[in-house]
Amino acid sequence: MVKTVTAAFCIFLFSICATDASDFRLEAGQTLSLREAIEIALQNQPILEAQHGQIEAGEARIGQIRGDFLPRLTLGGAYTRISPVDAATGAATSSAGLPPGSQYIPTGAEDTYNQYAATGSLNQLIFDFGKTWANLRAQKSNVQATLMDLQEMRDQVILAVKEAYYNLLIARESHDVAAEKVELFKQHVRYAQALYDTGAKSKLDTTKALVDLNNAQVDLIKAENGVRYYRLALNNALGLPDAPSYSIQEDPFYEAPRIDYEEALKKAYAGRPDLLSMQKQRESAEQSLLAAERTHYPVISGNVNYTFVGTEFPIDHGWTAGIYMTVPLFSGFTTAYKVSENRANIAVVDARMKELKQKIALELEQAFLALRESRERIQSTLVAIRHARENLDLAMERYAAGLAIHVEVADAIFSNANARYANISANYDHKIAASHLEKAMGSSP
């Protein structure tokens, strides 16, 4: 387990350095690849910036705990104006510092005097039975958990970018299909009108063709709006809601890695950042429990004081030095409740780890099912496209020759478009499912 966590941290730090080393900027007119889109998102998503702040805060808390091992040096000074009280008469020699009920008898300002004091104090923790060390280890585990949370957020950002990128490609290719459908119906309207002009077809064919053309144009408007919608979604995934105009590249077909379920589950349990974070949280809870239990033990510390006190310069000075032991006898059951709290925290983390493992197994099963389904759909839609195109060409030729009716051509145009829509959806559903599989295994780039 230690080797696995160490390897995960090395991969994480390398990925952070690689991201910092390359500065991707989105400019107007740029053609954006998926890799570049991911890098831009990792640089601009506010959620990642906030998590970096959490890590810095956690590292600062480590420094605070380390400070408990270092000596504490304090300096102090005081100036006091004193008018003494006559012990025999109970009278003050001046109005300054007169206790309540004392009789003030003015005797002259010469009895009032100044007192000067300066103190330096050095305190050093010597031994507390490992309580501070346990607190330090607990905080280090918390920071490591926060680092793993950052990696999990990065994986989520990457998955969101991939889904938005692929959805925009789906919308763009669907728009092309809708535009082709409009052109086919325009061609059909011309054929119908020409045949009507020659008396080979009735006016009904022309009007039906115009109705189908109008419906196709409505579909094209919806497709154009879909492109705009998914472009906004991608902008949001990039962390750039006001991104300049840009285009995205065609993404080549991607075949998911050939891996069986058991191997994928094993890889997920070893490398999922959220699961590694849970493990670090448990380590932190264990150390916090140890620190709470050792609060029952004594604390041994050393103290050195050097003091200057006097009424005239040069003033007298002296020092004290000693070792002190503080033994907690009773704290109102606070320590016992802290111990109970940390034991409960360990139980909570264990339950959440169990729940997370179940969630990981479900994510993997769903990803494998989606991949298998999309592969089968891709093969089926390729066959459907070929047949639909052959049927369309034949229907158009037959209609131009006056051998087919309008319904045959319209059905062929719609069938061709639907086959292409289905193929586009299957191709990108396969890529999205592969992305979910990578995320589920904790192996996002």
C-alpha positions as CSV (number, residue, x, y, z in Angstrom):
1,M,0.0,0.0,0.0
2,V,2.8,2.4,0.8
3,K,4.4,1.8,-2.6
4,T,1.0,2.3,-4.3
5,V,0.4,5.6,-2.6
6,T,3.9,6.8,-3.2
7,A,3.6,6.0,-6.9
8,A,0.3,7.8,-7.1
9,F,1.8,10.9,-5.5
10,C,4.8,10.8,-8.0
11,I,2.4,10.5,-10.9
12,F,0.3,13.4,-9.5
13,L,3.3,15.7,-9.0
14,F,4.5,14.9,-12.5
15,S,1.1,15.8,-13.9
16,I,1.1,19.0,-12.0
17,C,4.5,20.0,-13.2
18,A,3.6,19.1,-16.8
19,T,0.5,21.2,-16.6
20,D,2.4,24.2,-15.2
21,A,5.2,23.8,-17.8
22,S,2.8,24.3,-20.7
23,D,0.7,27.4,-20.9
24,F,-2.3,26.9,-23.2
25,R,-4.2,30.0,-24.1
26,L,-7.4,30.1,-26.2
27,E,-7.4,32.7,-28.9
28,A,-10.0,33.7,-31.4
29,G,-10.1,31.5,-34.5
30,Q,-8.0,28.8,-32.8
31,T,-8.7,25.1,-33.7
32,L,-8.7,23.3,-30.4
33,S,-7.8,19.7,-29.8
34,L,-9.2,17.6,-27.0
35,R,-5.8,17.5,-25.3
36,E,-5.5,21.3,-25.4
37,A,-9.1,21.7,-24.2
38,I,-8.2,19.6,-21.1
39,E,-5.1,21.6,-20.4
40,I,-7.0,24.9,-20.6
41,A,-9.7,23.5,-18.3
42,L,-7.1,22.4,-15.7
43,Q,-5.7,26.0,-15.7
44,N,-8.9,27.8,-15.5
45,Q,-11.4,25.9,-13.5
46,P,-12.1,27.8,-10.2
47,I,-12.8,24.6,-8.3
48,L,-9.1,23.5,-8.8
49,E,-7.8,26.9,-7.7
50,A,-9.9,26.6,-4.5
51,Q,-8.5,23.2,-3.8
52,H,-5.0,24.5,-4.2
53,G,-5.9,27.0,-1.5
54,Q,-7.0,24.1,0.8
55,I,-3.7,22.4,0.3
56,E,-1.8,25.6,1.2
57,A,-3.9,26.0,4.3
58,G,-3.2,22.4,5.3
59,E,0.5,22.8,4.8
60,A,0.4,26.0,7.0
61,R,-1.3,23.9,9.7
62,I,1.6,21.4,9.6
63,G,3.9,24.4,10.2
64,Q,1.8,25.4,13.2
65,I,2.1,22.0,14.8
66,R,5.8,21.8,14.1
67,G,6.1,25.1,16.0
68,D,5.1,23.2,19.2
69,F,8.5,21.4,19.0
70,L,10.4,24.7,19.0
71,P,11.2,26.9,22.0
72,R,8.9,29.9,22.8
73,L,10.7,33.1,23.5
74,T,8.9,36.1,25.0
75,L,10.1,39.5,26.1
76,G,8.2,41.9,28.4
77,G,8.7,45.2,30.0
78,A,6.9,47.4,32.5
79,Y,7.0,50.8,34.0
80,T,5.1,51.5,37.3
81,R,4.6,54.7,39.2
82,I,4.2,53.8,42.9
83,S,3.0,55.8,45.9
84,P,3.5,53.4,48.8
85,V,1.0,52.9,51.6
86,D,2.2,53.4,55.2
87,A,1.8,50.0,56.8
88,A,1.5,51.5,60.3
89,T,-1.1,54.2,59.6
90,G,-2.8,52.7,56.6
91,A,-2.2,56.1,54.8
92,A,-1.0,56.6,51.3
93,T,1.8,59.0,50.7
94,S,0.1,60.3,47.7
95,S,-3.2,60.0,45.9
96,A,-1.7,57.7,43.3
97,G,-2.5,54.0,44.1
98,L,-4.7,54.8,47.1
99,P,-6.5,51.6,48.1
100,P,-10.3,51.9,48.8
101,G,-10.9,52.9,52.4
102,S,-7.3,54.2,53.0
103,Q,-6.8,57.7,54.5
104,Y,-4.8,60.0,52.3
105,I,-2.3,62.1,54.1
106,P,0.0,64.2,51.9
107,T,3.6,63.8,52.9
108,G,5.4,65.1,49.9
109,A,6.2,64.0,46.4
110,E,9.6,62.6,47.4
111,D,8.0,59.4,48.8
112,T,6.6,58.5,45.3
113,Y,9.0,56.5,43.1
114,N,9.3,54.7,39.7
115,Q,9.8,51.0,39.2
116,Y,11.2,49.5,36.0
117,A,11.0,45.8,35.0
118,A,12.0,43.7,32.0
119,T,11.6,40.0,31.6
120,G,12.8,37.4,29.1
121,S,11.2,33.9,29.2
122,L,12.2,30.8,27.3
123,N,9.8,27.8,27.3
124,Q,10.6,24.4,25.6
125,L,8.4,21.3,25.3
126,I,10.5,18.3,26.4
127,F,8.2,15.3,26.3
128,D,4.5,14.8,26.0
129,F,4.4,11.0,25.3
130,G,4.1,11.5,21.5
131,K,0.9,13.6,21.5
132,T,2.4,16.4,19.3
133,W,4.0,13.9,17.0
134,A,0.6,12.2,16.6
135,N,-1.1,15.5,15.8
136,L,1.7,16.2,13.2
137,R,1.2,12.9,11.5
138,A,-2.6,13.4,11.5
139,Q,-2.2,16.8,9.8
140,K,0.3,15.4,7.2
141,S,-2.3,12.7,6.4
142,N,-4.9,15.3,6.0
143,V,-2.8,17.2,3.5
144,Q,-2.1,14.0,1.5
145,A,-5.9,13.4,1.5
146,T,-6.4,16.9,0.2
147,L,-3.9,16.3,-2.6
148,M,-5.8,13.2,-3.6
149,D,-9.0,15.2,-3.5
150,L,-7.3,17.6,-5.9
151,Q,-6.5,14.7,-8.2
152,E,-10.1,13.5,-8.0
153,M,-11.3,17.0,-9.0
154,R,-8.9,17.0,-11.9
155,D,-10.3,13.7,-13.1
156,Q,-13.8,15.1,-12.8
157,V,-12.8,18.2,-14.8
158,I,-11.2,16.0,-17.5
159,L,-14.3,13.9,-17.8
160,A,-16.5,16.9,-18.0
161,V,-14.4,18.4,-20.8
162,K,-14.4,15.1,-22.7
163,E,-18.2,14.8,-22.5
164,A,-18.7,18.4,-23.5
165,Y,-16.2,18.1,-26.3
166,Y,-17.8,14.9,-27.7
167,N,-21.3,16.3,-27.3
168,L,-20.3,19.4,-29.4
169,L,-18.9,17.1,-32.0
170,I,-22.2,15.1,-32.0
171,A,-24.1,18.4,-32.4
172,R,-21.8,19.5,-35.2
173,E,-22.0,16.3,-37.2
174,S,-25.8,16.1,-36.5
175,H,-26.0,19.6,-38.0
176,D,-24.2,18.4,-41.1
177,V,-26.7,15.6,-41.4
178,A,-29.7,17.9,-40.9
179,A,-28.2,20.3,-43.6
180,E,-27.8,17.4,-46.0
181,K,-31.4,16.4,-45.3
182,V,-32.5,19.9,-46.3
183,E,-30.6,19.7,-49.5
184,L,-32.0,16.3,-50.4
185,F,-35.6,17.6,-49.9
186,K,-34.8,20.7,-52.0
187,Q,-33.6,18.4,-54.7
188,H,-36.8,16.3,-54.3
189,V,-38.9,19.4,-54.5
190,R,-37.3,20.3,-57.8
191,Y,-37.9,16.8,-59.1
192,A,-41.6,16.9,-58.0
193,Q,-42.1,20.3,-59.5
194,A,-40.5,19.2,-62.8
195,L,-42.7,16.1,-63.0
196,Y,-45.7,18.2,-62.2
197,D,-44.9,20.6,-64.9
198,T,-44.7,17.7,-67.4
199,G,-47.9,16.2,-66.1
200,A,-46.3,13.1,-64.7
201,K,-47.1,13.8,-61.1
202,S,-49.9,15.6,-59.3
203,K,-49.6,18.9,-57.4
204,L,-50.0,16.8,-54.2
205,D,-46.4,15.5,-54.6
206,T,-45.1,19.0,-54.8
207,T,-46.9,20.2,-51.7
208,K,-46.0,17.1,-49.7
209,A,-42.3,17.7,-50.7
210,L,-42.5,21.3,-49.6
211,V,-44.0,20.2,-46.2
212,D,-41.2,17.8,-45.7
213,L,-38.7,20.4,-46.7
214,N,-40.1,22.8,-44.1
215,N,-39.9,20.1,-41.4
216,A,-36.3,19.4,-42.4
217,Q,-35.5,23.1,-42.1
218,V,-37.0,23.2,-38.6
219,D,-34.7,20.2,-37.8
220,L,-31.8,22.2,-39.1
221,I,-32.7,25.2,-36.9
222,K,-32.8,22.9,-33.9
223,A,-29.4,21.4,-34.9
224,E,-27.9,24.9,-35.2
225,N,-29.2,25.7,-31.7
226,G,-27.8,22.4,-30.4
227,V,-24.3,23.4,-31.7
228,R,-24.6,26.7,-29.8
229,Y,-25.9,25.0,-26.7
230,Y,-23.1,22.5,-26.5
231,R,-20.5,25.1,-27.3
232,L,-21.6,27.0,-24.2
233,A,-21.4,23.8,-22.3
234,L,-17.8,23.2,-23.5
235,N,-16.9,26.8,-22.6
236,N,-18.2,26.2,-19.1
237,A,-16.2,23.0,-18.8
238,L,-13.1,24.9,-19.9
239,G,-13.7,27.5,-17.2
240,L,-14.1,30.2,-19.9
241,P,-17.7,31.2,-20.1
242,D,-16.7,34.2,-22.3
243,A,-14.4,32.3,-24.5
244,P,-13.6,33.8,-27.9
245,S,-14.9,32.1,-31.1
246,Y,-13.0,28.8,-31.8
247,S,-13.4,25.5,-33.6
248,I,-12.6,22.0,-32.4
249,Q,-10.9,19.2,-34.2
250,E,-12.4,16.0,-35.5
251,D,-11.6,13.3,-32.9
252,P,-10.3,10.0,-34.4
253,F,-12.0,6.8,-33.4
254,Y,-10.9,5.7,-30.0
255,E,-11.0,2.0,-28.9
256,A,-11.2,1.6,-25.2
257,P,-8.4,-0.5,-23.6
258,R,-9.1,-4.2,-23.7
259,I,-9.2,-5.0,-20.0
260,D,-11.5,-7.4,-18.1
261,Y,-13.7,-6.3,-15.1
262,E,-11.6,-8.0,-12.4
263,E,-8.4,-6.3,-13.6
264,A,-10.1,-2.9,-13.9
265,L,-11.6,-3.3,-10.4
266,K,-8.1,-4.1,-9.0
267,K,-6.6,-1.1,-10.8
268,A,-9.4,1.1,-9.5
269,Y,-8.9,0.0,-5.9
270,A,-5.2,0.7,-6.2
271,G,-5.3,4.0,-8.0
272,R,-8.6,5.9,-7.5
273,P,-7.7,9.2,-5.9
274,D,-11.0,9.4,-3.9
275,L,-10.3,6.0,-2.4
276,L,-6.7,6.9,-1.6
277,S,-8.0,10.1,0.0
278,M,-10.3,8.0,2.2
279,Q,-7.3,5.9,3.2
280,K,-5.4,9.0,4.2
281,Q,-8.4,10.3,6.1
282,R,-8.4,7.1,8.1
283,E,-4.7,7.4,8.9
284,S,-5.4,10.9,10.1
285,A,-8.3,9.7,12.3
286,E,-6.1,7.0,13.8
287,Q,-3.4,9.5,14.7
288,S,-6.0,11.9,16.1
289,L,-7.2,9.1,18.3
290,L,-3.7,8.4,19.4
291,A,-3.2,12.1,20.3
292,A,-6.5,12.2,22.2
293,E,-5.6,9.2,24.2
294,R,-2.2,10.7,25.1
295,T,-3.8,13.8,26.4
296,H,-4.2,11.7,29.6
297,Y,-0.4,11.6,30.0
298,P,1.8,14.2,31.7
299,V,3.5,17.0,29.8
300,I,7.2,17.8,30.7
301,S,8.6,21.2,29.7
302,G,11.5,23.4,30.6
303,N,11.4,27.1,31.4
304,V,14.1,29.8,31.8
305,N,13.3,33.3,33.0
306,Y,15.7,36.3,33.3
307,T,14.3,39.3,35.1
308,F,15.5,42.9,35.6
309,V,13.7,44.9,38.3
310,G,14.6,48.1,40.2
311,T,13.8,51.7,40.9
312,E,17.1,53.2,39.7
313,F,19.5,52.4,36.9
314,P,21.4,50.1,36.8
315,I,18.6,47.9,38.0
316,D,18.9,44.5,39.7
317,H,18.5,41.3,37.8
318,G,18.1,37.6,38.4
319,W,17.1,34.4,36.7
320,T,15.2,31.2,37.3
321,A,15.4,27.9,35.4
322,G,13.5,24.6,35.9
323,I,11.7,21.6,34.5
324,Y,8.0,21.3,35.0
325,M,5.6,18.4,34.7
326,T,1.9,19.0,34.3
327,V,-0.3,16.0,35.1
328,P,-4.0,16.2,33.9
329,L,-6.1,14.8,36.7
330,F,-9.6,15.8,35.7
331,S,-10.8,17.8,32.7
332,G,-14.6,17.4,32.9
333,F,-14.4,14.2,30.8
334,T,-13.4,16.3,27.8
335,T,-10.5,14.0,26.9
336,A,-12.7,10.9,27.2
337,Y,-15.2,12.5,24.8
338,K,-12.4,13.4,22.4
339,V,-11.3,9.8,22.3
340,S,-14.9,8.6,21.7
341,E,-15.3,11.2,18.9
342,N,-12.1,10.0,17.1
343,R,-13.1,6.4,17.4
344,A,-16.5,7.3,15.8
345,N,-14.7,9.2,13.1
346,I,-12.7,6.1,12.2
347,A,-15.9,4.1,12.0
348,V,-17.4,6.7,9.7
349,V,-14.4,6.7,7.4
350,D,-14.5,2.9,7.2
351,A,-18.2,3.0,6.3
352,R,-17.6,5.6,3.6
353,M,-14.7,3.5,2.2
354,K,-17.0,0.5,1.9
355,E,-19.7,2.7,0.2
356,L,-17.1,4.1,-2.2
357,K,-15.9,0.7,-3.2
358,Q,-19.4,-0.3,-4.0
359,K,-19.8,2.8,-6.0
360,I,-16.6,2.1,-7.9
361,A,-17.7,-1.4,-8.7
362,L,-21.0,-0.1,-10.0
363,E,-19.3,2.6,-12.2
364,L,-17.1,0.0,-13.7
365,E,-20.0,-2.4,-14.5
366,Q,-21.9,0.5,-16.1
367,A,-18.9,1.5,-18.2
368,F,-18.4,-2.0,-19.4
369,L,-22.0,-2.4,-20.4
370,A,-22.0,1.0,-22.2
371,L,-18.8,0.0,-24.1
372,R,-20.2,-3.3,-25.2
373,E,-23.5,-1.8,-26.2
374,S,-21.8,1.1,-28.2
375,R,-19.5,-1.4,-30.0
376,E,-22.5,-3.4,-31.1
377,R,-24.4,-0.3,-32.1
378,I,-21.5,1.0,-34.2
379,Q,-21.4,-2.2,-36.3
380,S,-25.1,-2.2,-36.7
381,T,-25.4,1.4,-37.7
382,L,-22.6,1.0,-40.3
383,V,-24.7,-1.6,-42.0
384,A,-27.8,0.5,-41.7
385,I,-26.0,3.5,-43.3
386,R,-24.9,1.5,-46.3
387,H,-28.4,0.1,-46.9
388,A,-30.1,3.4,-46.2
389,R,-27.9,5.2,-48.7
390,E,-28.5,2.5,-51.3
391,N,-32.2,2.8,-50.7
392,L,-32.1,6.6,-51.0
393,D,-30.2,6.5,-54.3
394,L,-32.6,4.0,-55.7
395,A,-35.7,5.9,-54.5
396,M,-34.4,9.2,-56.0
397,E,-33.6,7.5,-59.3
398,R,-37.0,5.8,-59.5
399,Y,-38.8,9.0,-58.6
400,A,-36.9,11.0,-61.3
401,A,-38.0,8.3,-63.8
402,G,-41.6,8.6,-62.6
403,L,-41.6,5.0,-61.1
404,A,-41.8,5.9,-57.4
405,I,-44.2,7.9,-55.3
406,H,-43.3,10.8,-52.9
407,V,-43.6,8.6,-49.8
408,E,-40.9,6.3,-50.9
409,V,-38.4,9.2,-51.4
410,A,-39.4,10.9,-48.1
411,D,-39.0,7.7,-46.2
412,A,-35.6,7.0,-47.8
413,I,-34.4,10.5,-46.9
414,F,-35.5,10.2,-43.3
415,S,-34.1,6.7,-43.0
416,N,-30.7,7.8,-44.4
417,A,-30.6,10.7,-41.9
418,N,-31.7,8.5,-39.0
419,A,-29.1,5.9,-39.8
420,R,-26.4,8.6,-39.8
421,Y,-27.7,10.1,-36.5
422,A,-27.6,6.6,-34.9
423,N,-24.0,6.0,-36.1
424,I,-22.8,9.4,-34.8
425,S,-24.4,8.7,-31.4
426,A,-22.9,5.2,-31.2
427,N,-19.4,6.4,-32.1
428,Y,-19.3,9.2,-29.5
429,D,-21.2,7.1,-26.9
430,H,-18.3,4.7,-27.2
431,K,-15.8,7.4,-26.6
432,I,-17.8,8.8,-23.6
433,A,-18.1,5.3,-22.2
434,A,-14.3,4.8,-22.6
435,S,-13.8,8.1,-20.8
436,H,-16.0,6.9,-17.9
437,L,-14.1,3.7,-17.7
438,E,-10.8,5.6,-17.4
439,K,-12.2,7.8,-14.7
440,A,-13.6,4.8,-12.9
441,M,-10.2,3.1,-12.9
442,G,-8.5,6.4,-11.8
443,S,-6.4,6.5,-14.9
444,S,-7.4,9.8,-16.5
445,P,-4.6,11.7,-18.2
